């Protein structure tokens, strides 16, 4: 009976401490101090009980308490509640962004180290929502993929670049460089994308992605030549297109490059050279009746007819 009474008193004291949750309960500790103590000991549920009771009694929803609550929920694997707590912290005081991002980054790395890719990816995205340009170490490539999927090209460029700077000789470096090129394309930095695809071909000549790199490079060069031509830079366009007609492995790219060069020379009244390039378009597609082939034949006929007319 005595033992039962002592046990009952202990429970009553614990219950009183939790239910009151005031600054002077069971030893004059503040609510924050109580929750910090519970968190330090790994008693996350008890700490959350104190926080929730404090809020139900109308206690102030301070960023400190909400942040601790978020970390406790995170430790218990209750992601939705953790996310809500962190969002409320940030909403009340945006200077907590770095702290929140740090917690989420830690959770991301911890999950990824355990092979929990989906979970780690969720935390990477949440962390970056609070602070950009975090360091995820050997998982920077994954962070870049996640940013690229979200069309956050600036973020993708940051993480891919960070990965290549730190791990240039790893097995995944070639794929990351290709993805970095795609990120620059999405960002509109075509010249940097062209540079990267050139570097890729020099650095990884035996890669299974070498044909993709060449295809991307040739098409970007063709687009760049078109833009320069329409933008009033025919000399630069001629240089790029001239390279393509000599080196492009893609016949469609070579066909278009030859046709554009022919138009450049025709505009300069250099008809023999124009005919040479139009003829090359036809020769690349012997037996074909494609749109450009037919246009090239028409141009050749017109130039020849004009030449004969002028000779009369």
C-alpha positions in Angstrom: 0.0 0.0 0.0 2.9 2.4 0.9 4.6 1.6 -2.4 1.4 2.2 -4.4 0.9 5.6 -2.7 4.5 6.7 -3.5 4.0 5.7 -7.1 0.7 7.5 -7.3 2.3 10.7 -5.9 5.1 10.5 -8.5 2.5 10.2 -11.3 0.6 13.1 -9.8 3.7 15.3 -9.6 4.6 14.4 -13.3 1.0 15.1 -14.4 1.0 18.4 -12.6 4.3 19.4 -14.2 3.0 18.7 -17.7 -0.5 20.1 -17.2 0.6 23.4 -15.7 3.6 24.0 -18.0 4.3 27.3 -16.5 7.5 29.1 -15.9 7.7 28.1 -12.3 6.5 24.5 -12.4 8.5 21.8 -10.5 11.7 23.8 -10.1 10.9 27.2 -11.7 11.9 26.2 -15.2 10.4 28.0 -18.2 8.4 26.2 -20.8 11.3 26.6 -23.2 13.8 25.2 -20.7 11.6 22.2 -20.0 11.2 21.5 -23.7 14.9 22.0 -24.4 15.7 19.5 -21.6 13.3 16.9 -23.0 14.8 17.3 -26.4 18.3 16.9 -25.2 17.4 13.7 -23.5 15.6 12.4 -26.6 12.2 12.6 -24.9 10.6 14.2 -27.9 7.0 13.2 -27.2 7.1 14.5 -23.7 8.5 17.8 -25.0 5.8 18.1 -27.6 3.2 17.4 -24.9 4.4 20.4 -23.0 4.5 22.6 -26.1 1.0 21.7 -27.2 -0.4 22.1 -23.7 1.3 25.5 -23.4 -0.3 26.6 -26.7 -3.8 25.3 -25.7 -3.6 27.4 -22.6 -3.0 30.5 -24.7 0.8 30.6 -24.3 2.8 32.6 -26.7 3.8 30.8 -29.9 7.4 31.9 -29.9 9.8 31.0 -32.7 12.0 29.2 -30.2 9.2 26.8 -29.1 7.9 26.3 -32.6 11.4 25.5 -33.8 11.9 23.0 -31.0 8.6 21.5 -31.8 9.6 21.2 -35.5 12.8 19.4 -34.6 11.0 17.1 -32.2 8.4 16.2 -34.8 11.3 15.6 -37.3 13.0 13.2 -34.8 9.8 11.3 -34.5 9.3 11.0 -38.2 6.2 13.2 -38.3 7.2 15.2 -41.4 3.9 17.1 -42.0 3.8 18.5 -38.4 7.5 19.4 -38.6 6.9 21.2 -41.9 4.0 23.2 -40.4 6.0 24.2 -37.4 9.0 25.4 -39.4 6.6 27.3 -41.8 5.1 29.1 -38.8 8.5 29.9 -37.4 9.6 31.4 -40.8 6.3 33.3 -41.1 6.8 35.0 -37.8 10.5 35.6 -38.1 12.3 35.0 -41.5 15.7 35.3 -39.8 15.2 31.6 -38.7 15.5 30.4 -42.3 19.2 29.4 -42.0 18.5 27.4 -38.8 15.5 25.7 -40.4 17.5 24.9 -43.5 20.3 23.5 -41.4 17.9 21.0 -39.7 16.4 19.9 -43.0 19.8 19.6 -44.6 20.9 17.3 -41.7 17.8 15.2 -42.1 18.4 15.0 -45.8 22.0 13.8 -45.5 21.1 11.4 -42.7 18.4 9.8 -44.8 20.6 9.7 -48.0 23.5 8.0 -46.1 21.0 5.3 -45.1 20.0 4.8 -48.7 16.6 6.5 -48.3 16.8 8.4 -51.5 13.1 9.4 -51.7 13.0 10.7 -48.1 16.4 12.5 -48.5 15.2 14.1 -51.7 12.1 15.5 -50.0 14.3 17.1 -47.3 16.7 18.6 -49.9 13.8 20.3 -51.6 12.4 21.6 -48.2 15.9 22.8 -47.1 16.5 24.7 -50.4 13.1 26.4 -50.0 14.5 28.1 -46.9 18.0 28.7 -48.1 19.7 28.4 -51.5 23.2 27.1 -52.3 23.5 24.7 -49.4 26.2 22.1 -49.4 25.1 18.5 -49.7 28.5 17.1 -50.4 28.6 14.0 -52.6 24.8 14.4 -53.0 25.1 17.8 -54.7 24.5 16.0 -58.0 21.2 14.7 -56.7 20.3 18.2 -55.5 21.1 19.5 -59.0 18.7 16.8 -60.5 16.0 17.9 -58.2 16.4 21.6 -59.1 16.5 20.8 -62.8 13.2 18.8 -62.4 11.7 21.9 -60.9 13.1 24.1 -63.7 15.2 26.0 -61.1 18.1 26.3 -63.6 20.1 28.6 -61.4 19.9 26.2 -58.5 20.8 23.2 -60.8 23.8 25.1 -62.1 25.0 25.8 -58.6 24.8 22.2 -57.4 26.1 20.5 -60.6 29.1 22.9 -60.6 29.8 22.3 -56.9 29.7 18.5 -57.5 32.1 18.7 -60.5 34.5 21.0 -58.5 34.7 18.5 -55.6 34.3 15.2 -57.4 35.7 15.7 -60.9 37.0 12.2 -61.3 34.0 10.1 -60.0 32.0 7.7 -62.0 29.0 10.1 -62.1 30.9 13.2 -63.2 30.2 12.7 -66.9 26.5 12.5 -66.4 26.6 15.5 -64.2 28.4 17.5 -66.8 25.8 16.6 -69.4 23.1 17.7 -66.9 24.9 20.9 -66.3 24.9 21.6 -70.0 21.1 21.1 -70.0 20.8 23.5 -67.0 22.7 26.2 -68.9 20.4 25.6 -71.9 17.4 26.0 -69.8 18.9 29.1 -68.2 19.4 30.6 -71.7 23.2 30.6 -71.5 23.7 28.8 -74.8 27.4 29.8 -75.2 28.2 28.2 -71.9 26.3 25.1 -72.8 28.2 24.8 -76.1 31.5 25.2 -74.2 30.5 22.4 -71.8 29.5 20.0 -74.6 32.9 20.7 -76.3 34.7 20.0 -73.0 32.6 16.8 -72.5 33.8 15.4 -75.9 37.4 16.1 -75.0 37.2 14.7 -71.5 35.0 11.7 -72.0 35.5 10.5 -75.6 34.5 6.9 -74.8 31.5 7.8 -72.7 28.2 6.2 -73.7 26.8 9.7 -73.8 29.3 11.0 -76.4 26.7 10.8 -79.2 24.2 12.7 -77.2 26.8 15.4 -76.4 27.6 15.7 -80.1 23.9 15.9 -81.1 23.3 18.6 -78.5 26.4 20.5 -79.5 25.6 20.4 -83.2 22.0 21.5 -82.7 23.0 24.3 -80.4 25.6 25.5 -82.9 23.0 25.5 -85.6 20.5 27.5 -83.5 23.3 29.9 -82.6 24.2 30.4 -86.2 20.5 31.1 -87.0 20.2 33.6 -84.2 23.4 35.4 -85.3 22.2 35.5 -88.9 18.8 37.0 -87.9 20.5 39.3 -85.5 22.7 40.9 -88.2 25.9 39.1 -87.6 26.4 37.2 -90.9 30.2 36.8 -90.5 29.9 35.1 -87.1 27.0 33.0 -88.4 29.2 32.0 -91.4 32.0 30.9 -89.1 29.7 28.7 -87.0 27.9 27.2 -90.0 31.1 26.6 -91.8 32.3 24.5 -88.9 29.1 22.5 -89.0 29.2 21.7 -92.7 32.7 20.2 -92.1 32.2 18.4 -88.8 28.6 17.7 -88.1 27.7 14.0 -87.9 24.0 14.7 -88.0 23.0 14.9 -91.7 20.0 17.0 -91.0 22.2 19.6 -89.3 24.7 19.6 -92.2 21.8 20.0 -94.6 20.4 23.1 -92.8 23.9 24.5 -92.3 24.7 24.2 -96.0 21.4 25.8 -96.9 21.9 28.8 -94.6 25.4 29.3 -95.9 24.0 29.2 -99.5 21.5 31.9 -98.5 24.3 34.0 -97.0 26.4 33.9 -100.2 23.4 34.5 -102.4 22.6 37.6 -100.4 26.1 38.8 -101.2 25.6 38.0 -104.9 28.3 35.4 -104.7 26.3 33.0 -106.8 28.9 30.4 -107.6 29.5 29.8 -103.9 25.8 29.8 -103.2 25.2 27.2 -105.9 27.9 25.1 -104.4 26.2 25.0 -101.0 22.8 24.5 -102.5 24.2 21.6 -104.5 25.6 20.1 -101.3 22.1 20.1 -99.8 20.9 18.1 -102.8 23.8 15.7 -102.7 23.4 15.0 -99.0 19.8 13.8 -99.8 20.2 12.0 -103.1 16.9 10.3 -103.9 15.2 12.4 -101.3 12.4 15.0 -101.9 12.5 16.9 -98.6 11.5 20.5 -98.3 15.0 21.9 -98.2 16.1 19.8 -101.1 13.3 21.1 -103.2 14.0 24.6 -102.2 17.7 24.2 -103.0 16.9 22.8 -106.4 14.6 25.8 -107.1 17.3 28.3 -106.0 19.9 26.6 -108.2 17.5 26.8 -111.2 16.7 30.4 -110.5 20.3 31.4 -110.2 21.2 29.5 -113.4 18.3 31.1 -115.3 19.4 34.6 -114.1 23.0 33.9 -115.2 21.9 32.8 -118.6 19.6 35.8 -119.0 22.5 38.1 -118.1 24.7 36.5 -120.7 22.3 37.4 -123.6 
